[in-house]
Amino acid sequence: MPSEQLTTDRKPPTAYAVTKTSEQAGTVIDIKGLRTYLFTRSGIVKAVDDVSFSLRRGETLAVVGESGCGKSMTALSIMRLVPSPPGKIVGGSITLEGKDLVQVDEAEMRDIRGNEISMIFQEPMTSLNPVLTIGHQIAEALRLHQDLSKSAANKKAVEMLRLVRIPEPAQRSREYPHQLSGGMRQRAMIAMALACNPRVLIADEPTTALDVTIQAQILDLMLDLQKELGTAIILITHNLGVVAETAQRVIVMYAGKKVEEAEVDTLFGQPLHPYTHGLLASIPRLEIMGGRTANSVQRLKEIPGMVPALNNLPPGCTFAPRCAFADDRCRAQFPPYEQKRPGHWAACWHSDSLYGSGA
């Protein structure tokens, strides 16, 4: 889609990140050894397998990978919205400022969900209730979590629509989802997610269904609101252009596992996992050469093969069947996930070779 063709040649927004992601800012959520499996007739699907990461206040952390790599299931696990059956969190912890969300009961989780952690989904038309007005849906969350009166909640709902730059917010609050454009619906979803000023906002492909212009507006809006409200963001995407525009750190997932993590500029400049290298190499690049673009005569690079079925993973490194660097050790033993350089982690037997080759 056109919205997926942003270039990654821009520098990531590190100036703001320096102050907001410093160690003294503190960790707002800490995930250790998370395992979420789907128990199906065809076997156990390890959708999320031993994933760990933390998120600091005011930080934007991107989670990237192809479809089926476990990004969205990781988000649903944090929200405790894994469809059951067949899904279940079978191990690990999700600690939100001292409280393990895996262990809390559903009643307590309902108080946390939408209040301390909120989520923006990929397609707002499937997330918004078609028979309730936009204002009613925002006000409902406010009344549930902030114990506001109906009139106060309605007033706050209009204020939230104004905050996300929807024109004529009072009128729009009385309209239904189908009466709004795609961009306005996504803005309304952001307003709903931020209404209770959550500590953590999970954005799952928030701009995929939008055109490039609206996509840029939504991303700018999210970052502006982050600066104003101090919200930490987990941005789930397969668009590395979006990552370059918005995030400070990035996690790369493949076949349910975390395979690389680094600061954005480090990962874009010196990827240490062949999968990350393949993702970066496949991005369309606009290079003006005598009035012509290189893309008009060069075929886009691609990663051969497909993500393996998660209930039938190959032995050893799960990326080995698609990897040009794979050898017998790769096909027999999964590499340890370890720190290769300060702040740069990867799971690859050949990271040194990749770095040496300038990948």
C-alpha positions in Angstrom: 0.0 0.0 0.0 1.2 3.6 -0.6 1.3 4.2 3.2 4.0 1.5 3.5 6.5 3.2 1.2 8.1 5.8 3.4 11.8 6.1 3.1 14.1 5.4 6.1 16.7 7.9 5.1 15.6 10.4 7.7 17.4 10.5 11.1 15.4 9.2 14.1 14.2 11.8 16.6 17.1 11.3 19.1 17.2 14.9 20.4 14.0 14.5 22.4 14.9 10.9 23.2 18.0 11.9 25.1 16.1 13.6 27.9 13.1 11.4 27.9 14.8 8.0 27.8 17.6 8.6 30.2 18.0 6.0 33.0 16.8 8.4 35.6 13.5 8.6 33.8 12.7 5.1 35.2 11.1 2.0 33.8 7.3 2.0 33.5 6.8 -1.6 32.3 9.2 -4.6 32.4 8.5 -7.8 30.5 10.5 -10.9 31.3 10.4 -14.3 29.6 6.9 -13.8 28.2 5.5 -17.0 26.6 2.1 -17.0 24.9 1.1 -20.2 23.2 -2.0 -21.1 21.1 -3.2 -24.7 21.7 -4.7 -25.8 18.4 -5.7 -29.1 16.8 -2.6 -29.0 14.6 -0.3 -28.5 17.6 1.1 -25.9 19.9 1.8 -22.5 18.3 4.5 -20.6 20.1 3.2 -17.2 19.1 5.4 -15.4 21.7 8.4 -17.4 22.9 10.6 -16.1 25.7 10.4 -12.4 24.9 11.8 -9.8 27.3 12.1 -6.0 27.2 11.4 -2.9 29.2 10.0 0.5 28.4 11.0 3.8 30.0 8.7 6.8 30.7 8.3 9.0 27.7 10.1 6.6 25.4 8.9 5.2 22.0 9.9 1.6 21.5 9.2 0.1 18.1 8.6 -3.7 17.6 9.1 -4.7 14.0 8.9 -7.9 11.9 6.9 -9.6 9.1 3.3 -10.7 9.6 3.3 -13.8 11.8 6.4 -12.9 13.8 4.5 -12.3 17.1 4.3 -8.5 17.3 0.5 -8.2 17.8 0.3 -11.2 20.0 2.9 -9.6 22.3 0.7 -6.5 22.5 -2.4 -8.5 23.2 -0.5 -10.4 25.9 0.4 -7.1 27.6 -3.2 -6.0 27.5 -4.4 -9.5 28.6 -6.6 -9.7 25.5 -5.2 -13.0 24.1 -8.2 -14.9 22.6 -8.9 -17.9 24.9 -9.3 -20.5 23.7 -6.9 -21.3 22.0 -4.4 -18.7 23.4 -2.9 -18.6 26.9 0.0 -16.9 28.6 2.0 -19.9 29.8 5.0 -18.1 31.3 6.9 -15.0 32.1 5.9 -11.7 33.8 4.6 -8.3 32.7 5.4 -5.9 35.5 3.7 -2.5 35.5 5.4 -0.3 38.2 5.7 -3.3 40.6 2.5 -5.2 39.7 2.6 -8.4 37.6 -0.2 -8.2 35.1 0.0 -11.9 34.4 -1.1 -12.6 38.0 -3.9 -10.1 38.5 -7.5 -11.2 38.2 -9.8 -10.0 35.4 -11.7 -7.5 37.5 -8.4 -5.7 38.4 -7.2 -6.0 34.8 -10.3 -4.2 33.6 -9.4 -1.3 35.9 -5.9 -1.2 34.5 -6.9 -1.7 30.8 -7.7 1.6 29.3 -6.7 3.5 32.4 -3.0 2.7 32.9 -2.4 0.9 29.6 -4.3 1.7 26.4 -4.1 0.3 22.9 -4.8 1.7 19.4 -5.7 -1.0 16.9 -4.9 -1.1 13.2 -8.4 -0.6 11.8 -10.6 1.8 13.8 -13.8 0.7 12.1 -13.5 -2.8 13.7 -12.6 -1.2 17.1 -15.3 1.5 17.4 -18.9 0.5 18.1 -20.9 1.4 15.0 -24.1 2.1 16.9 -22.7 4.5 19.5 -21.5 8.1 18.9 -17.8 8.9 19.1 -18.4 11.1 22.1 -20.3 8.4 24.0 -17.5 5.9 23.5 -14.9 8.3 24.8 -17.1 9.4 27.7 -17.8 5.7 28.6 -14.1 5.1 29.4 -13.9 8.3 31.4 -16.9 7.4 33.5 -15.6 3.9 34.1 -12.0 4.8 35.1 -12.3 8.4 36.5 -15.7 8.3 38.1 -16.9 11.4 36.3 -20.5 12.4 35.9 -22.2 12.0 32.5 -22.0 15.7 31.8 -18.4 16.0 32.9 -17.4 13.0 30.9 -19.1 14.3 27.8 -17.3 17.6 28.2 -13.9 15.9 28.6 -14.7 13.8 25.5 -15.1 17.0 23.4 -11.8 18.3 24.9 -10.0 15.1 23.9 -11.3 15.4 20.3 -10.0 18.9 20.3 -6.7 17.8 21.6 -6.3 15.3 18.7 -7.1 18.2 16.3 -10.5 17.1 15.1 -12.3 20.2 13.7 -15.6 21.1 15.2 -15.1 18.6 18.1 -18.5 19.2 19.7 -20.3 18.3 16.5 -18.0 15.3 15.8 -18.6 13.9 19.2 -22.3 13.5 18.3 -21.5 11.6 15.1 -21.1 7.9 14.5 -17.9 6.2 13.3 -19.2 5.7 9.7 -19.7 9.5 9.4 -15.9 10.2 9.9 -13.1 9.8 7.5 -10.4 7.1 8.1 -8.0 9.7 9.5 -10.6 11.2 11.8 -11.6 7.7 13.1 -8.0 7.0 14.0 -7.7 10.4 15.7 -10.8 9.5 17.7 -9.2 6.2 18.7 -6.2 8.1 19.9 -8.4 10.4 21.9 -10.1 7.4 23.5 -6.8 5.7 24.3 -5.4 8.8 25.9 -8.5 10.0 27.6 -7.4 8.6 31.0 -3.8 9.6 30.6 -2.3 6.1 30.6 1.3 5.4 31.5 1.7 3.1 28.4 0.1 3.4 24.9 0.4 0.4 22.6 -0.1 1.4 18.9 -0.6 -1.7 16.7 0.0 -0.6 13.1 -1.9 2.6 13.8 -1.4 4.1 10.3 -1.4 1.1 7.9 -4.9 1.7 6.5 -4.2 5.5 5.9 -2.6 7.3 3.0 0.8 8.7 3.4 -0.2 12.3 4.1 -2.7 11.3 6.9 -0.2 8.8 8.2 2.4 11.5 8.7 -0.2 13.7 10.5 -1.2 10.8 12.8 2.4 10.0 13.7 3.2 13.7 14.4 0.1 13.9 16.5 1.1 10.9 18.6 4.6 12.3 19.2 3.2 15.7 20.1 0.8 14.2 22.6 3.6 12.0 24.0 5.7 15.2 24.7 2.7 16.9 26.3 1.5 13.9 28.4 4.7 12.0 29.0 3.2 8.7 27.8 5.5 5.8 26.9 4.6 4.2 23.5 5.1 0.7 22.2 4.8 1.1 18.4 4.1 -2.1 16.5 4.8 -1.9 12.8 6.4 -3.6 9.8 7.1 -0.2 8.2 10.8 0.7 9.0 10.2 4.2 7.6 7.8 4.8 10.5 10.4 3.5 12.9 13.0 5.9 11.6 10.5 8.8 12.0 9.3 8.1 15.5 11.2 5.6 17.7 14.3 5.7 19.9 14.8 2.0 20.4 13.7 -0.9 18.2 13.1 -4.6 18.8 13.1 -7.0 15.8 11.0 -10.2 16.2 11.1 -13.3 14.1 8.9 -16.5 14.5 7.8 -15.5 18.0 11.3 -14.6 19.3 13.3 -11.4 19.8 16.3 -11.6 17.5 17.8 -8.1 17.8 17.4 -4.9 19.8 19.3 -1.6 19.6 18.9 2.2 19.5 17.3 3.1 16.1 20.3 4.8 14.6 22.6 2.0 15.6 20.3 -0.7 14.2 19.8 1.1 10.9 23.5 1.7 10.5 25.0 -1.6 11.7 22.4 -4.4 11.9 23.8 -7.6 13.5 21.2 -10.1 12.5 20.7 -11.3 8.9 16.9 -10.9 9.2 17.3 -7.2 10.2 19.7 -6.7 7.3 17.2 -8.2 4.9 14.4 -6.0 6.2 16.5 -2.9 5.7 17.8 -4.0 2.3 14.2 -4.5 1.1 13.1 -0.8 1.7 12.5 1.2 -1.5 15.0 4.1 -1.7 14.6 7.2 -3.9 18.0 8.1 -5.3 17.9 11.0 -7.8 20.4 10.3 -10.6 20.2 12.7 -13.6 16.5 13.1 -13.2 15.8 9.4 -13.0 15.3 7.2 -9.9 17.3 4.1 -9.2 14.0 2.4 -8.3 12.8 2.7 -11.9 15.6 0.4 -13.1 16.5 -1.7 -10.0 14.5 -4.6 -8.7 13.7 -4.4 -5.0 15.6 -6.8 -2.8 13.6 -9.5 -1.0 14.1 -12.0 1.8 13.7 -15.5 0.2 11.2 -17.9 1.6 8.5 -17.3 4.2 8.2 -17.1 8.0 7.9 -20.8 9.2 4.7 -22.1 10.7 5.0 -21.6 14.4 3.7 -25.1 15.2 6.4 -26.6 12.9 9.6 -24.6 13.5 12.8 -25.9 12.0 15.6 -27.1 14.3 18.3 -24.6 15.3 17.9 -21.0 14.2 14.4 -20.4 12.9 15.8 -18.0 10.3 18.4 -20.5 8.9 16.3 -21.7 6.0 16.1 -18.2 4.6 19.6 -17.0 5.6 22.6 -16.7 3.3 25.0 -17.0 6.2 23.5 -20.2 7.7 25.9 -23.2 8.3 25.5 -26.6 10.0 25.7 -25.0 13.5 22.9 -22.6 12.6 20.7 -25.5 11.4 21.4 -27.5 14.6 21.4 -25.0 17.5 19.5 -21.8 18.2 22.1 -19.0 18.9 22.0 -17.4 22.4 20.5 -13.9 22.6 23.3 -11.8 23.9 24.8 -8.4 24.0 27.2 -8.0 21.1 28.2 -4.4 21.7 27.0 -1.9 24.4 23.3 -1.5 24.1 23.1 -3.8 21.0 21.7 -7.3 21.4 21.3 -10.1 18.8 20.8 -13.8 18.4 23.1 -14.8 15.6 26.2 -17.0 15.4 27.6 -14.8 12.6 27.1 -11.3 14.1 30.8 -10.6 13.9 30.9 -11.6 10.2 27.9 -9.3 9.5 29.5 -6.4 11.3 32.8 -7.0 9.5 31.0 -7.0 6.1 29.5 -3.6 6.8 26.0 -5.0 6.9 
